[in-house]
Amino acid sequence: MKKPSPPQSATSLPRAPRDDSGARLTKYMTMMGIRIACFVAMVLVTPYGWYTWIFASGAVFLPYLAVVVANVGQDGRSSRAQRPERMLETGPPAPAEPRPAPPEQPRVIRLEESPPREPEA
């Protein structure tokens, strides 16, 4: 006898595409906000020094990283949905019922027409 498997959990389903798109957009916008802050800090923080180069590299390389991180999506952590299975055991197949007899063939009635008669005078 086969041991029944646990029912499928709704949390085992993959993330909805709309939710995945929203999460990727949030990651992208956060990284682009950090890039703008790096650009502003690069220009405004004086005196210029080694940290100016760190801000500049952040302003230059963060767009590339933002696109790469946003496009990863859920591919890296995808989980396969569990296949739903029937929880009830099936019994032996029901005995086949005899097939009903085919209905009687209807009688064929043939009508033959004779050519029209000419009227008698």
C-alpha positions, 0 to 999 in steps of 0.5 A: 500500500502506497503511503499518501503524500502530504497535500501541496502547499501554496507556498511551494508555488513559484512567485507570480510574474507581477510580484517578481516584476515589482521586486526587480523594479524595487532592486533596480530603483534602489541601486539607481538611487545609490548611484545618484547619491554617489554622483552627488557626493562625488561632486559636492564632497570637498576636498577631493581625495581617494573617496572621490574615486570611490564615489565616481566608480559607484556612479559609473559601475552601478548602472551595469550592476543594477541591470544585471541584478534586476534581470536575474529575477527569481531564476537563481532561487526557483523552486519547482511546484509540487505535483498534486496527487490524489489523496484517496486510494482507489478501489478495484475497478467497477465491474463493467456493465453489459452494453445495451442492445442496439436499438432495432433498425427502423423499417425502410419504407420506399415509395415509388412514383409513377409518371403523371397520368394524362387526364381522361376526357 
